[in-house]
């Protein structure tokens, strides 16, 4: 169980972790750009800080820095758990109807 003290420590360590992640990802973006795109497309090499800026720009344009509704795999797990719960509360007739509907949708007889 997480205590209040541990949560406080995580809260203060998160900005440090985020900064390290941005720096490491910036290096990865620079390396990938400089290893692939100049030879493939004839574009110029980029510096480390340009790579970090590109990473932030892409995050702003495509990621929006928002939490949204959670990670896609978490949403899938929630839907799966909800369906499992629904399945457990069905009687045999309802399960048979559902199986038949699946067969119709999937094209199997």
N, C-alpha and C positions, 0 to 999 in steps of 0.2 A: 504494500500500500504506500502511496506517495504521501509524505508528510508535507506540512505547510512550508517547512524549511527547504525541502528539496524542490518544491515548485518555485520558490523564490530564486534558488540557484539557477534553475533552468531558465527562468525569465531573464536573468542577467547574462547568461551565457548565450542566449539566442542571437543577439546582435553580433557577437564575436563569431559565432558559427556562420551567420549569414555573410559577414564580410569575407571570411575565409573561403566560403563557397563561391562568392562572386569572383574573387581573385583566382581561384583554381579554374573555374569555368572560363574566365577570360583567357587564361593561358591555353586551355583546350581549344577555344574558338580560334585564337591566333594560330596555333599549330595546325589545326585542320584547314583553315583558310589558306595559309601559306604553303601547305603541302599539296593541296588539291587544286584550288581555283586558278592560280597563275598559270600552271601548265595546261589546264583544261580550257579556260576561257580567256587567258591572256590579260587578266586583271592585275593590278599592282599588289605588292605585298603590304600587309598592314602591321602597325605596331601593336604592342600590348594594350595600350590605353585605347586605341581605336577598336580593338577587339572587345574590351570591356564595355565601351560605349555602344558597340553593335549589339552586344548581349543585352544591355539595358534597353536599347531601342526595340529590339525584338520582343522583349518581355512586355514593354509598354504597348506595342502594337497588337501582339497576339495573346499575351497572358493577362494583361490589364491589372496585374498586382492585386487581384481580388481573390478571396477565398472561395467564392461561389458556393456550390452545394457539396463540396468535398471532392475527393479523388474519384475518378470513374470506377476503379476497382472496389472502392468502398460502397459506392452506389449499387454496383452489381451484387455485392455481398448482401446488402440490405434487401434488395429485391428478391434474391434467392432465398433468404431467410423468411421473408414474408410469404413467398409462395409455398415454402415447405410447411409453414404454420397453417396456411389455408388447406394444403393437401391433407394434413393430419386430421383436420376437422371435417373432411368430406366423408359422406357415406359411400358405399360401393357403387350405387347408381350414379352418383355425381362423378366419381372417378372414371367409370366406364364411359359416360358422356364426354368427359374431357379427353380421354384417350382417343375416342372416335373423332372428335374435333381436330386433334393433333394429326391423326391419320389423313383426314381430308385436307388439311392445310399443307402437309408435307408431301402429298401426292401418293401416299402409300395406301394400298387397299386394306 
